[in-house]
Amino acid sequence: MSPCQKYRARGRKPWKMMLQILKIAIITFQLVSFGLSNEMMVTFKEENIIAFKHIFLKNYQDRNKDYALYTRHEVHDHILYIIRRYLHLQNLMVDNHAFERIDDVFTPLSICQELYRHANILPANETFDIDPHVETECLSIYPISLYTKDDLENDMNLTLDFQRLLAVNIYLKVKAINLQTVRHKELPDCYDFSINIKFDNHAHSGQIKISLSSDVQIKVCKDWNVSGSTDLHYQLIVLFDCVVICSCLLSLILCTRSVYNGMLLQFEYTTFASIYHSKRVCWSERMEFINGWYILFIISDTLTIAGSVLKICIQSKELTNYDVCSILLGTATMLVWIGVMRYLSFFQKYYILILTLQAALPNVIRFSLCTVMIFLSYCFCGWIVLGPHHENFRSFNMVANCLFSMINGDEIYSTFTKIRDKNDLVWMFSKMYIYTFVPLFTFMILSLFIALITDTYETIKHYQKHGAPLSELQAFIAECKDPPNSGKFMVDEESSTFWCLCAPCVNCT
């Protein structure tokens, strides 16, 4: 029965439906509020990384995709440039950045070389003698040291053996505070940026690529004071989060009770069918007693409660797990919005999407398994054959992304043109590869996939007009001809509900 029918039949008010609608409003508002805070955190991290690239990388431009060096002098000059910028960092940065200090000792900048243990390479004679074991040599420079340009180069005593050199990694740590949250009446977080500037020479191709990456750790500030601020805003946020938790907890209890009652009804029906009809109930009929929407609500409520508790801890600066909280609240909100479609199931014309997906799912899964096999075969082939000649096929992940984009009509022209100047054999293979892949997936497989959904949709529409075939359980329930407002369902005990169902010809008043 629908919530309205239950109200007419037994006088039950649709508490669960009203609660789910209320949850949509408050959980969405909670997510938007947390999303704004999360956006400030992400923006602060990204802008700091961009700032570090402009500070430490010489002549860096944002449009530079491949930032690389080609001469030994450039490598030495860039390493010295990074060290000098680090030593004068606090005088250069326009924001409040500082060096990390542990027990009144500054964390040094570390220059670590990755080297082959031994390498004697003579390309002119086409000979080499190499020991591929990798050794690491590190040098530390403390920020309190003040060097002139000549003193730094002499005292550092950095020697690079480019025949053995695999990479130079420069490690440094910088601390900062995200003060923009104060304007939004939120307490700031403290950030530790562990920066790694890598000079990559693994290929020994004459090009040393430079990259800057940063591992960001968000911490609770040790001591803080915001003048003129009150705790009212924070208290209102915590109070609202507590309302969300209480609402989800009530929904969790109601949905768990409904699932439990459904399982009890399943056991009673199984016993009834075994005793009175000597019939064994199949699993498909048993699962009809378990409402999958309630399972979805239970998962959503659990995620929302966990995410709200974590959000309160973040607001109070006890924790800083923004990513975990985002996953919990985001997934919970998605499930809440999807779960409300359960109440559209009582209106068949509005519920046709879910009915179509539910009916088409088995065929779609079987069809997708065959499709994945063909797709993977093209991925492996393209990776091995075209990888050395085309940048979109350099790794297996890039191949999969490129081919999936081609199915949707993207990357086709660029994939053709980027391999135009290769040798004749590779050029011809690439044409055959693309000319077979695009028609196979775009015209045949994608069309068959759409046909599966369309055929199921037409079947559902036919069932809505002429009636769907009933299972044994549904036919048994259909024997009861009493409408909800007949008054025959007004019972005092929950346990008698089943016998009204299983004895439809008995007056259950």
C-alpha positions in Angstrom: 0.0 0.0 0.0 1.0 3.6 -0.5 1.3 5.9 2.5 -2.2 7.4 1.7 -3.7 3.9 1.4 -2.2 2.9 4.7 -3.7 6.0 6.3 -7.2 5.1 4.9 -6.8 1.4 5.9 -5.4 1.6 9.4 -5.2 5.3 10.3 -1.4 5.3 10.1 0.1 8.7 9.4 3.0 8.6 6.8 5.7 9.5 9.2 8.5 7.9 7.2 7.5 9.8 4.0 7.3 13.1 5.8 10.6 12.4 7.5 12.4 11.6 4.2 11.1 14.8 2.6 12.4 16.7 5.6 15.7 15.0 5.3 16.1 16.1 1.7 15.9 19.8 2.8 18.1 19.7 5.9 20.8 17.3 4.5 21.1 19.3 1.3 21.5 22.5 3.3 24.1 20.8 5.4 26.0 19.7 2.4 25.9 23.1 0.8 27.2 24.7 4.0 30.0 22.2 4.3 30.8 22.4 0.6 31.5 26.2 0.9 34.0 25.5 3.7 35.5 22.6 1.7 35.8 24.9 -1.4 37.9 27.4 0.6 40.2 24.6 1.7 40.7 23.3 -1.8 41.2 26.8 -3.2 43.8 27.6 -0.6 45.8 24.4 -1.4 45.7 24.9 -5.1 46.7 28.6 -5.0 49.6 27.8 -2.7 50.9 25.1 -5.1 50.7 27.6 -8.0 52.5 30.2 -5.9 55.3 27.7 -5.0 55.8 26.9 -8.6 56.3 30.6 -9.5 58.6 31.1 -6.4 60.9 28.1 -6.8 60.9 27.3 -10.5 63.0 29.7 -12.5 61.1 31.3 -15.5 58.1 29.2 -14.8 54.9 30.0 -16.7 51.4 28.5 -16.1 51.1 27.5 -19.7 54.3 25.4 -19.5 53.2 21.7 -19.7 56.7 20.3 -20.2 59.1 22.3 -18.0 62.5 20.8 -18.8 66.2 21.5 -18.9 68.8 20.5 -21.5 72.2 21.6 -20.3 74.3 20.9 -17.2 74.7 24.5 -16.6 70.9 25.0 -16.5 70.6 22.1 -14.0 73.2 23.6 -11.6 71.7 27.1 -12.0 68.2 25.9 -11.2 69.2 24.0 -8.1 71.1 27.1 -6.8 68.1 29.2 -7.7 65.7 27.0 -5.6 68.0 27.1 -2.6 68.4 30.9 -2.7 64.7 31.4 -3.0 64.1 29.0 -0.1 66.6 30.9 2.2 64.8 34.2 1.5 61.3 32.7 1.4 59.9 34.8 4.2 61.0 38.0 2.6 59.6 36.9 -0.8 56.2 35.5 -0.2 53.3 37.9 0.0 51.4 35.7 2.4 52.1 34.4 5.9 54.4 31.5 5.3 57.1 30.2 7.5 59.7 27.4 7.9 58.8 24.3 9.9 60.4 24.1 13.3 60.6 21.1 15.5 61.9 21.6 19.1 63.3 25.0 18.1 65.2 23.5 15.2 64.3 24.4 11.7 63.6 21.6 9.2 66.3 21.8 6.6 66.0 21.7 2.8 67.2 18.3 1.6 68.8 17.7 -1.8 68.9 14.0 -2.6 70.5 12.4 -5.7 69.4 9.0 -7.0 72.4 7.5 -8.7 73.4 4.2 -10.3 76.0 2.5 -8.1 78.4 2.4 -11.1 78.0 3.6 -14.7 80.6 3.9 -17.5 78.8 4.7 -20.7 80.6 5.3 -24.0 78.1 5.9 -26.8 80.8 6.5 -29.4 82.2 3.0 -28.9 78.7 1.5 -28.4 79.9 0.1 -25.0 78.7 0.5 -21.4 79.4 -0.9 -18.0 76.7 -0.3 -15.4 75.6 -1.5 -12.0 71.8 -0.8 -11.9 71.5 -0.7 -8.1 70.3 2.7 -7.0 72.0 4.7 -4.3 70.8 7.9 -2.6 73.0 10.8 -1.5 71.5 13.7 0.5 72.7 17.1 1.4 70.9 19.3 4.0 70.7 23.1 4.1 69.2 25.0 7.1 67.2 28.1 6.5 69.0 30.1 9.2 72.2 30.0 7.1 72.9 33.1 5.0 75.0 32.6 1.9 76.2 34.9 -0.8 76.0 33.6 -4.3 79.7 32.4 -4.4 79.6 31.1 -0.8 76.5 29.0 -1.5 78.0 27.3 -4.5 81.3 26.6 -2.8 80.0 25.5 0.6 77.3 23.3 -0.8 79.8 21.2 -2.6 77.2 19.6 -4.9 78.6 17.4 -7.7 76.3 15.9 -10.3 77.5 12.8 -12.2 75.1 12.9 -15.1 76.1 9.5 -16.4 74.9 7.9 -13.1 72.2 10.4 -12.3 68.6 9.2 -12.3 66.9 12.1 -10.4 67.5 15.0 -8.1 64.8 15.5 -5.4 64.7 18.7 -3.4 62.5 18.4 -0.3 61.4 21.3 1.8 58.6 22.1 4.2 56.5 25.3 4.5 53.8 26.1 7.0 50.8 28.4 6.4 47.4 29.4 7.9 44.2 29.7 5.9 42.9 33.0 7.2 40.1 33.4 4.7 37.8 31.3 6.8 37.7 34.0 9.5 35.5 36.2 7.2 32.9 33.3 7.1 33.0 33.0 10.9 34.9 29.8 10.9 38.2 29.0 12.7 41.3 28.8 10.5 43.3 25.6 9.9 47.0 25.3 9.9 48.7 23.7 6.8 51.9 21.9 6.4 53.2 21.8 2.7 55.7 19.1 2.1 57.1 20.2 -1.3 59.1 17.9 -3.6 60.9 19.4 -6.6 62.0 16.6 -8.9 64.6 16.8 -11.7 63.8 13.6 -13.6 66.6 12.0 -15.6 65.5 8.4 -15.7 65.2 8.3 -19.5 68.8 9.8 -20.0 67.3 11.3 -23.2 69.0 14.7 -23.0 65.9 16.2 -21.4 65.6 16.6 -17.6 62.0 17.2 -16.7 61.2 19.3 -13.6 58.0 18.9 -11.6 56.8 20.3 -8.3 54.4 18.3 -6.1 53.1 19.0 -2.7 51.7 16.8 0.0 49.4 18.9 2.1 48.6 18.0 5.7 45.9 20.0 7.5 46.3 20.4 11.3 44.5 22.0 14.1 46.2 25.3 15.1 47.8 25.0 18.6 46.8 28.4 19.9 44.3 30.9 18.4 42.3 33.9 19.2 39.8 35.8 17.0 39.0 39.2 18.5 35.4 40.3 18.6 34.1 36.9 17.6 31.3 35.1 19.4 30.4 31.4 19.6 26.8 32.0 18.4 27.5 31.1 14.8 29.4 27.9 15.8 26.7 26.9 18.2 24.0 27.3 15.5 25.9 25.1 13.1 26.4 22.4 15.7 22.8 22.7 16.7 21.7 22.2 13.1 24.1 19.2 12.7 22.5 17.7 15.8 19.0 18.1 14.3 20.3 16.3 11.2 21.7 13.5 13.3 18.4 13.1 15.3 16.4 13.1 12.1 18.6 10.5 10.5 18.6 8.4 13.7 14.8 8.4 13.8 14.7 7.5 10.1 17.2 4.7 10.7 15.0 3.3 13.5 11.8 3.5 11.5 13.4 1.9 8.4 15.1 -0.8 10.4 11.8 -1.7 12.1 10.1 -1.9 8.6 12.8 -4.2 7.3 12.5 -6.4 10.5 8.7 -6.6 10.1 9.2 -7.6 6.5 11.5 -10.4 7.5 9.0 -11.6 10.1 6.3 -11.5 7.5 8.5 -13.5 5.1 9.1 -16.2 7.7 5.3 -16.4 8.4 4.5 -16.6 4.8 7.1 -19.3 4.2 5.7 -21.3 7.1 2.1 -20.8 5.9 2.9 -21.9 2.4 4.7 -25.0 3.7 2.0 -26.0 6.1 -1.2 -25.2 4.2 0.0 -25.6 0.6 3.0 -27.9 0.9 5.0 -25.4 -1.2 8.5 -24.3 -1.0 8.8 -20.5 -1.5 11.6 -19.5 -3.9 14.2 -16.8 -3.1 12.8 -14.4 -5.6 9.4 -14.3 -3.8 11.1 -14.1 -0.4 13.1 -11.0 -1.5 9.8 -9.3 -2.3 9.2 -9.0 1.4 12.5 -7.0 1.8 12.0 -3.5 0.6 15.3 -2.4 -1.1 14.4 1.3 -0.6 14.5 0.9 3.1 18.0 -0.7 2.8 19.0 2.4 0.8 17.6 4.7 3.5 19.5 2.8 6.2 22.8 3.1 4.4 22.1 6.8 3.7 21.2 7.5 7.4 24.3 5.7 8.6 26.6 7.7 6.3 24.8 11.0 7.2 25.2 10.3 11.0 28.9 9.5 10.6 29.5 12.5 8.3 27.7 14.9 10.6 29.6 13.7 13.6 32.9 14.2 11.7 31.7 17.6 10.5 31.1 18.7 14.1 34.6 17.6 15.0 36.0 19.6 12.0 34.0 22.7 12.9 35.3 22.4 16.5 38.9 21.9 15.1 39.2 18.5 16.8 39.8 16.8 13.4 40.7 18.0 9.9 39.5 15.0 7.8 37.8 17.0 5.0 38.0 14.4 2.3 36.5 11.6 4.5 33.7 14.0 5.6 33.0 15.0 1.9 32.7 11.4 0.8 30.3 10.5 3.6 28.1 13.6 3.2 28.2 13.6 -0.6 27.3 9.9 -0.9 24.6 10.2 1.8 22.9 13.2 0.0 23.0 11.4 -3.3 21.3 8.3 -1.7 18.7 10.5 0.0 17.6 12.1 -3.3 17.5 8.8 -5.0 15.6 7.2 -2.2 12.7 9.6 -2.4 11.9 8.1 -5.8 10.5 5.2 -3.7 7.3 7.3 -3.2 7.0 7.7 -7.0 6.5 4.0 -7.2 2.9 4.5 -6.2 2.4 6.5 -9.4 3.3 4.1 -12.3 3.7 6.8 -14.9 6.3 8.7 -12.9 8.1 5.5 -11.8 8.7 4.2 -15.3 12.5 5.0 -15.2 13.1 2.8 -12.2 11.0 0.0 -13.5 12.8 0.1 -16.9 16.3 0.1 -15.2 15.2 -2.7 -12.8 13.9 -4.9 -15.6 16.8 -4.2 -18.0 19.5 -4.7 -15.5 20.2 -8.5 -15.9 20.4 -8.2 -19.7 22.5 -5.1 -19.5 25.0 -6.8 -17.2 25.3 -9.8 -19.5 25.7 -7.5 -22.5 28.3 -5.3 -20.7 30.5 -8.3 -19.9 30.9 -9.1 -23.6 31.5 -5.4 -24.3 34.2 -5.0 -21.7 36.1 -8.0 -23.2 36.1 -6.4 -26.6 37.0 -3.0 -25.2 40.0 -4.4 -23.2 41.3 -6.2 -26.3 41.4 -2.9 -28.1 43.0 -1.2 -25.1 45.9 -3.8 -24.9 46.4 -3.7 -28.6 46.5 0.1 -28.8 48.8 0.4 -25.8 51.4 -2.0 -27.3 51.3 -1.0 -30.9 50.5 2.7 -30.9 52.0 3.6 -27.5 55.5 4.3 -28.8 54.1 6.6 -31.6 51.1 8.4 -30.1 50.9 10.3 -26.8 47.3 9.3 -26.2 48.3 5.7 -26.0 51.4 6.0 -23.8 49.9 4.2 -20.8 47.0 1.7 -20.4 45.0 4.3 -18.5 45.5 6.9 -21.2 44.4 4.3 -23.9 41.2 3.5 -22.0 40.4 7.2 -21.5 41.1 7.9 -25.2 39.0 5.0 -26.5 36.1 5.9 -24.2 36.2 9.5 -25.4 36.1 8.2 -29.0 33.0 6.2 -28.3 31.3 9.5 -27.3 32.6 11.3 -30.4 35.6 13.1 -28.8 39.3 12.8 -29.7 38.7 11.2 -33.1 40.2 13.8 -35.3 43.1 14.5 -33.0 43.9 10.8 -32.8 44.0 10.6 -36.6 46.2 13.7 -37.1 48.7 13.1 -34.4 50.0 9.9 -36.1 50.1 11.3 -39.6 54.0 11.5 -39.8 54.8 8.0 -38.6 56.1 5.1 -40.8 53.8 3.5 -43.3 53.2 0.3 -41.4 52.2 2.0 -38.2 50.2 4.5 -40.1 48.2 1.8 -41.9 47.7 -0.2 -38.7 46.4 2.9 -36.9 43.8 3.5 -39.7 42.6 0.0 -39.5 42.5 0.1 -35.7 40.4 3.3 -35.5 38.2 2.5 -38.5 37.2 -0.8 -36.9 36.9 0.5 -33.3 34.7 3.5 -34.0 32.0 1.7 -36.1 32.0 -1.3 -33.8 31.4 0.6 -30.6 29.6 3.7 -31.9 27.2 2.2 -34.4 26.8 -1.5 -33.3 27.5 -2.0 -29.6 26.1 1.4 -28.5 23.0 0.9 -30.7 22.5 -2.6 -29.3 22.8 -1.3 -25.7 20.2 1.4 -26.5 18.0 -1.3 -28.1 18.0 -3.3 -24.8 16.8 -0.4 -22.8 14.2 0.6 -25.5 12.8 -2.9 -25.7 12.5 -3.1 -21.9 10.8 0.3 -21.9 8.2 -0.8 -24.5 7.6 -4.0 -22.4 7.0 -1.9 -19.3 4.6 0.4 -21.2 2.7 -2.7 -22.5 2.4 -4.0 -18.9 1.1 -0.7 -17.7 -1.7 -0.8 -20.3 -2.6 -4.5 -20.3 -1.3 -5.6 -16.9 1.9 -7.5 -16.0 2.1 -11.2 -15.3 1.8 -11.8 -11.6 4.0 -14.0 -9.5 2.5 -16.6 -7.2 2.9 -14.3 -4.3 1.3 -11.3 -6.1 -1.6 -13.5 -7.3 -2.1 -14.7 -3.7 -2.2 -11.1 -2.5 -4.5 -10.1 -5.3 -7.2 -12.4 -4.0 -8.0 -9.8 -1.3 -10.6 -7.5 -2.9 -11.2 -5.3 0.1 -10.3 -1.7 -0.6 -8.1 0.2 1.9 -11.1 2.3 3.2 -13.3 -0.8 3.8 -12.5 -0.7 7.5 -11.5 -4.4 7.5 -7.8 -3.6 8.1 -8.4 -1.7 11.4 -6.6 -4.1 13.8 -4.9 -3.5 17.2 -2.0 -6.0 17.0 0.7 -5.9 14.4 0.8 -9.7 14.3 -2.6 -10.1 12.8 -1.6 -8.2 9.7 -0.2 -11.3 8.1 -3.3 -13.4 8.6 -5.4 -10.7 7.0 -3.0 -11.0 4.0 -2.9 -14.8 4.0 -6.7 -15.3 4.6 -8.2 -12.7 2.2 -11.6 -14.2 2.4 -11.8 -13.9 6.2 -13.2 -10.8 7.8 -10.3 -9.4 9.8 -12.1 -6.8 11.8 
